[in-house]
């Protein structure tokens, strides 16, 4: 008797806590509570109308409720998977706001069941907006996790593609999936990523950007240590090379890791062009990034400390241009740089058509007015405009923000110590990059540590016939991609 009474006393508080959790959800105005007391079996059905698909309720749930006598029969007749038995208050507080319908019989001791009926309102698959390419696929990720996984599985229809899902966020309950190819991806990389994702303790995950910042090796670094992309074809290619991918529900982007500095300045379109054209474009892109960072600091350093470096033919032009300028070179450069950043930020925040007008008209009007007012010189205006244009060649948006940011330390060092200051700032930057890692892997691979075999796909991209092995820095378990032909057979035209 004593033992049985303990069981009964334990069961009653459990039912009470479930009912209390259920009552707390009823405080929202979009919460539907329908109780039917007359009929074959009295029942209660509850859900959030704002997130539940009413067609599922009227077509699959309500007609079956009129024909059954218990919950087990209901679960067998409703053609919906993942019906959950309620066992704790946590089931209600987590599943109901996610789009589940709660049903329980008032004359039964069963706690009820949760049936998924969430709305499926997602935008259609559209072309990429940030990583647009002239050639190649025209699909990008959307805000649905299942759709994004489909876009990757469509390109990798293999049984070794592993998709593992977890839930992160105490408030958002965001679904996160990490993908890898078993037998190719390094097991150590998989375990590192799995550990970092499981250790995330954050209330609301709004986008993949949250994940990339939280799991970064060095959160104080301005460089992106996890590659962000909106192209499923780039993710599929990275997975085939032995990398890992992260998808976040309600985010139209994916994360790729471990990544390197070289991958931040390359695009997927480089592999869709002839290797001559792709290599030339990469060289132009790298030169543009260096030009964007260094041209303004070199101007400030030369005019402040190193007049002897200016050619005689150019000296007269600079004197004429700066004759009426009352500001020192550093303030002149900062004025134009901040003006460019202001126009860029204003154009990005305004509506598309208005933003384009502000960027073009504002740049012309402000540039012309500043030169005529004697605040800046024509030479520096041209240099800043070219530097801004060169910065647009950066293929990834996050890396472009980094380029815009590190230009200012170079400016201040150039003003303080001239060309020696630029070299000193570059030394600090190189030292930071040398110790930077991505998921525990060196960020500067294959340059440092040097991987000679991986240099075939860095500044110069060699033909695919020379890329028969996967990159060493990914530490793939299966290193060979295909078997290259040892020799080419040349045939005559008549054959």
C-alpha positions, 0 to 999 in steps of 0.5 A: 500500500505504501509503495502504490501510494508513492506512485500515485502521489508522483503522477498527480504533480506531473499532470498538474505541471503539464496543465500549468504549462498549458495554461501559461501558453493561453495568455497569448492572443493568437492561441486557440483553445477549443474544447468539445465536451459533447460527442463520442469522445470529449477532447481539447485541441489547442495551437497557435493560429499564427504559425499553424496551417489551418488546412492541415487541421481541417483536412487531416486532424478534425475529420479523424477526431470524429471517428476514433475512441482513443489517442492510439487510434488517432495516431494510426489514422492521421497521415502525419509523421513525427506525432509526439506523446506529451510526457513533460511540460517542456514538450508543450513549451517547446513544440506548441510555439513551433507549429504543433497542435496539442490534442488530449482527451478530457476523460483520459489519463493520457497527457495528449499528443503533439501533431506537427502542422506548421505553415510552410511559407518560404520564398522560392529559390532565386539567383544569388545576390551577393555571389552572383556569377555570369556563368554557372548555376543560378540557385541560392539558399533560402530561409528553410533548412530542409530546402537548403539541405535538398539543394546540397543533396541534389548536387551530392546524391550519395549515401555517405553525405551525413547530415546531423541536426541539433537545436541551439538557442534557449528562446529561438530553438533554432535548428542547426545542421552540420554536413560532411562526407563520411570517408572524406572529411577528417574525423578530427575536424568533425569532432571539433565542430561538433564540440563547439556547436554543442557548447554554444549557450546563447538565447536566440540564434538569428542567422549563420553570422551568430554561429560563425562569430561564436565558434571562431577561434579568435573572436577579436580578429577582424578576419572571417575564420568561417567562410560564408556563402549563399551558393549551394554549388560552392558548399557541395564542392567544399564538401567534396574536398573534405570540408564541413558545412553548417546550415541554420534554419531561417538563414539563407546562408551556409558556413564552410570550415575550416577555411583559409585566407586564399579561399576568402579572395577566390570565387566559385566562378574561378572554376567555371572559367578557363584556367588562364582567365581564372588565374588572370582574374585572381591576380587582378583581384589580389593586386586590387586588394593590395592597392585598396589597402596601401595606396592612401597610406603611401600617399600620406607617408610620401607627402609627410616624410618622403618628398624625395621619392616623388618624381620631378614630373609628378612633383609639379602636379602635386604642388599645383593640386595641394597649393590651396589645401589647408589640411595636412595629408592625414586629415585630407585622406581621412576626410575622403575615406570617411566620406566614401564609407558614409556614402557606401553605408547610406547607399546600402541602408536606403531602398535600392533605387534611392541608394544607387542615386545617392551613391552616384550623385553624392559621390560626384557632387561631394567630390567636386565640391570638396576639390573646389572648396580647397579641402582635398586635392584632385590627386588624392580624390582619384586615388581614394576613388580607385581604392574604393573601386578596387575594394569592390573586387573582394569576392566575400562581403565579410572579407570586404568589410575587413579590407575597409577596416584595416585601411585605417590603421595603415593610415595612422601608422603612415602618418606617424612613421612614414613608410617605416610605419606601413612596414611595421603595420604590415608586420603586425598584420602578418604576425596576426595572420600567422597565428590565426586558425580556423577550426584549429587549422592554420589560416594561411595554409598552404602558404604557411605551413607550406603545402607545395601540392596545394599551391596549384590552386592559390594565386594561379589555378592550374588545369583540373588535370593537375588537381587530382588530389584533394587539398592537404590542409583539409586533411581528407581521409581519401586524398585522391579525387580522380586518376590523372592520365599519365600521357595524352594520346595524340591522334591524326585528323584522319583517324 
